[in-house]
Amino acid sequence: MNGPVMIGPEGDFTLEEVDYAKKKGYTTLDLGKNRLRTETAAVFVVSVLTVNCSCNY
């Protein structure tokens, strides 16, 4: 997986924003009911992507 990651605001993305991102080729990922700070969410996403792909950083 290679490309940008969008992390939404605390209140989440609007449905219109999600639809727009999907049309632009983004894949959605739900972190469940957890509410993470932006900084924490970024670290979490990078960790998940690193563990779940064969990326060599």
N, CA, C and O of each residue as an XYZ file, in Angstrom:
228
protein
N       0.853     -1.165      0.000
C       0.000      0.000      0.000
C       0.899      1.227      0.000
O       1.848      1.331      0.778
N       0.580      2.133     -0.875
C       1.370      3.346     -0.982
C       0.440      4.501     -1.300
O      -0.358      4.411     -2.233
N       0.526      5.555     -0.562
C      -0.301      6.708     -0.844
C      -0.653      7.466      0.404
O      -0.276      7.077      1.509
N      -1.376      8.546      0.228
C      -1.743      9.387      1.370
C      -2.819      8.753      2.245
O      -3.585      7.899      1.798
N      -2.857      9.182      3.476
C      -3.871      8.754      4.441
C      -4.564     10.012      4.949
O      -3.906     10.988      5.310
N      -5.878      9.988      4.975
C      -6.636     11.118      5.539
C      -7.176     10.709      6.899
O      -7.817      9.667      7.042
N      -6.911     11.533      7.881
C      -7.407     11.289      9.235
C      -8.397     12.400      9.541
O      -8.069     13.584      9.466
N      -9.605     12.000      9.884
C     -10.683     12.960     10.052
C     -10.671     13.685     11.377
O      -9.915     13.344     12.288
N     -11.513     14.683     11.469
C     -11.656     15.422     12.712
C     -12.351     14.567     13.775
O     -12.882     13.499     13.468
N     -12.345     15.030     14.994
C     -12.936     14.264     16.096
C     -14.395     13.918     15.829
O     -14.853     12.846     16.222
N     -15.118     14.790     15.179
C     -16.521     14.532     14.875
C     -16.734     13.649     13.660
O     -17.874     13.377     13.286
N     -15.663     13.201     13.043
C     -15.681     12.314     11.877
C     -15.904     13.119     10.600
O     -16.270     14.293     10.642
N     -15.678     12.472      9.488
C     -15.950     13.074      8.191
C     -17.456     13.090      7.960
O     -18.178     12.244      8.488
N     -17.924     14.042      7.180
C     -19.332     14.033      6.785
C     -19.529     12.964      5.726
O     -18.557     12.516      5.118
N     -20.758     12.549      5.492
C     -21.028     11.562      4.451
C     -20.597     12.078      3.088
O     -20.126     11.305      2.254
N     -20.751     13.366      2.854
C     -20.337     13.951      1.581
C     -18.821     13.865      1.405
O     -18.333     13.581      0.311
N     -18.089     14.108      2.473
C     -16.625     14.010      2.416
C     -16.180     12.579      2.157
O     -15.243     12.347      1.393
N     -16.844     11.622      2.788
C     -16.513     10.209      2.578
C     -16.803      9.815      1.133
O     -15.978      9.163      0.493
N     -17.953     10.198      0.619
C     -18.302      9.885     -0.768
C     -17.293     10.484     -1.737
O     -16.883      9.826     -2.693
N     -16.891     11.722     -1.496
C     -15.920     12.391     -2.356
C     -14.575     11.650     -2.337
O     -13.966     11.426     -3.383
N     -14.128     11.276     -1.144
C     -12.855     10.555     -1.019
C     -12.912      9.210     -1.741
O     -11.950      8.828     -2.407
N     -14.015      8.497     -1.618
C     -14.168      7.215     -2.310
C     -14.110      7.402     -3.819
O     -13.489      6.606     -4.525
N     -14.755      8.453     -4.314
C     -14.727      8.730     -5.756
C     -13.315      9.045     -6.235
O     -12.985      8.816     -7.398
N     -12.488      9.565     -5.343
C     -11.101      9.888     -5.679
C     -10.158      8.708     -5.473
O      -8.948      8.840     -5.654
N     -10.712      7.547     -5.091
C      -9.906      6.334     -4.979
C      -9.452      5.957     -3.587
O      -8.697      4.998     -3.424
N      -9.895      6.689     -2.580
C      -9.525      6.339     -1.212
C     -10.314      5.122     -0.745
O     -11.433      4.883     -1.199
N      -9.729      4.367      0.152
C     -10.386      3.249      0.801
C     -10.666      3.664      2.238
O      -9.823      4.285      2.884
N     -11.847      3.321      2.738
C     -12.186      3.721      4.103
C     -11.712      2.691      5.115
O     -11.599      1.503      4.816
N     -11.443      3.169      6.298
C     -11.032      2.322      7.411
C     -11.699      2.872      8.654
O     -11.577      4.059      8.957
N     -12.397      2.025      9.368
C     -13.089      2.425     10.588
C     -12.281      1.930     11.776
O     -11.963      0.744     11.863
N     -11.953      2.820     12.681
C     -11.203      2.431     13.875
C     -12.117      1.996     15.012
O     -11.667      1.845     16.148
N     -13.391      1.795     14.717
C     -14.338      1.362     15.727
C     -14.857      2.529     16.540
O     -14.922      3.656     16.049
N     -15.220      2.264     17.762
C     -15.800      3.304     18.616
C     -14.739      4.149     19.301
O     -15.058      5.092     20.026
N     -13.489      3.812     19.072
C     -12.408      4.576     19.690
C     -12.385      6.002     19.152
O     -12.573      6.227     17.957
N     -12.158      6.941     20.026
C     -11.960      8.340     19.633
C     -10.508      8.666     19.943
O     -10.116      8.749     21.108
N      -9.732      8.844     18.923
C      -8.318      9.125     19.106
C      -8.012     10.568     18.724
O      -8.656     11.137     17.843
N      -7.040     11.144     19.387
C      -6.553     12.455     18.975
C      -5.900     12.297     17.609
O      -5.464     11.205     17.244
N      -5.834     13.376     16.867
C      -5.254     13.320     15.524
C      -3.849     12.742     15.557
O      -3.505     11.892     14.735
N      -3.043     13.191     16.494
C      -1.665     12.715     16.590
C      -1.609     11.219     16.884
O      -0.791     10.499     16.311
N      -2.471     10.759     17.768
C      -2.512      9.343     18.125
C      -3.038      8.507     16.973
O      -2.529      7.416     16.717
N      -4.043      9.001     16.280
C      -4.611      8.270     15.138
C      -3.564      8.082     14.053
O      -3.500      7.019     13.436
N      -2.747      9.092     13.812
C      -1.705      8.984     12.782
C      -0.709      7.883     13.126
O      -0.353      7.079     12.265
N      -0.259      7.842     14.371
C       0.679      6.809     14.805
C       0.025      5.437     14.729
O       0.661      4.473     14.303
N      -1.225      5.337     15.132
C      -1.955      4.072     15.087
C      -2.068      3.550     13.656
O      -1.819      2.371     13.403
N      -2.443      4.419     12.725
C      -2.614      4.003     11.327
C      -1.293      3.533     10.741
O      -1.249      2.504     10.067
N      -0.224      4.265     10.986
C       1.089      3.843     10.474
C       1.477      2.489     11.066
O       2.019      1.639     10.359
N       1.206      2.283     12.344
C       1.519      0.996     12.985
C       0.736     -0.146     12.351
O       1.301     -1.200     12.060
N      -0.561      0.056     12.135
C      -1.405     -0.982     11.539
C      -0.938     -1.289     10.115
O      -0.841     -2.455      9.732
N      -0.652     -0.264      9.344
C      -0.201     -0.486      7.969
C       1.138     -1.208      7.928
O       1.354     -2.068      7.075
N       2.024     -0.870      8.831
C       3.331     -1.511      8.871
C       3.218     -2.993      9.229
O       3.896     -3.835      8.640
N       2.365     -3.300     10.186
C       2.191     -4.685     10.618
C       1.468     -5.519      9.558
O       1.771     -6.700      9.385
N       0.516     -4.909      8.851
C      -0.326     -5.667      7.938
C       0.095     -5.637      6.471
O      -0.650     -6.097      5.606
N       1.246     -5.117      6.191
C       1.720     -5.165      4.803
C       3.184     -5.545      4.803
O       3.850     -5.524      5.839
N       3.662     -5.884      3.660
C       5.059     -6.275      3.560
C       5.897     -5.068      3.134
O       6.689     -5.144      2.195
N       5.708     -3.965      3.837
C       6.430     -2.734      3.525
C       7.820     -2.791      4.152
O       7.994     -3.257      5.278
N       8.771     -2.322      3.420
C      10.138     -2.232      3.950
C      10.505     -0.767      4.076
O      10.849     -0.108      3.095
N      10.424     -0.271      5.298
C      10.760      1.138      5.527
C      12.179      1.266      6.011
O      12.648      2.377      6.259
